[in-house]
Amino acid sequence: MSEQQPAQCAQCSRGIDDADVPVVRGDEWFHFPCWQVLFPADTIRESRKLTRRSRESLDTSRELVERLHALAPAAGHPELLS
């Protein structure tokens, strides 16, 4: 095993040797098959985070449009309502 590789996979805790093709994420090392098991969970987590951010962005945009519609007539710009 090379000096840079850890002794164990972060998922299964079995040793990683020179014959393995490890996947490195941050400071964690994985056997490729172990990574494949974790990858879908990671993808789902990232997708949910992006979905939450998108909803927050839409809510913020909606609030800004509502404020603009409320301010447009008072500012003498009714054309902003269309």
N, C-alpha and C positions, 0 to 999 in steps of 0.2 A: 504494500500500500504506500502511496506517495506521502510525503511529510505533510502536505496541505490537507489531505482528506481526514475526516474524523473516523473514529473506529466504528461508529454505529449510524444506522439509518434513523432519522428522527421519527419515522412512522412505526416501523416494526422492531426497532432496536437490534436488528441483526447486523453483523459486521458488513462493512463495505470494503471490498478488496479491489485490486487492480483489474480484475476481469469484469467488474460491474461498470455500468455506464451511469454514474450518479447525476442527479439533478440537484442544483444548488439554488436555494432561495434564501437570501439574506445570509445568515450564518448557519442555516440548517441544510443538511445533506440527506438525500433520499435515494433509494433504489428507484429506477425508472418505473417498475410496476407499482411500487408504493405511491409514487407521485401521481400516476394515472388514477389511482383510487381517490386521492385527495383533490385532484384538479377539478372535477365537477362541483364539489362542494365550494371550492374557492370561486369558481365561475358564478355559481348561484349567489354567493355572498356579494360579489362585485356587482352583479346585475341588480340586486335589490338595492344596493347603495346608490347606483346610478339612477334607478327608478325613483327613489326617494328624493334625490337632488333635482330631478326633472320636475317632479310634482311641486317641490318648493319653488322652483324657478317659475313655473306656470302660475302658482298662487301669487308670487310677487308681481309678475307681469299683470295679472288680473287686477290686483290692488292699484297698481300705477295707472292703468287705463281708467279705472273707476274714479280715481282722484282727478285725472285729467278731464273726464267728463263733468265732474262736479265743479271744477275750476273754470272751464272754458267759457260758459255764459257770463260768469262774474268778471272775467278778464276782457270781455268784449270780443271774444273769438268763437262765435257759434259754429263757424265752419269746422272747428276741430271735433265737433260731435259726429260728423259723418265719416 
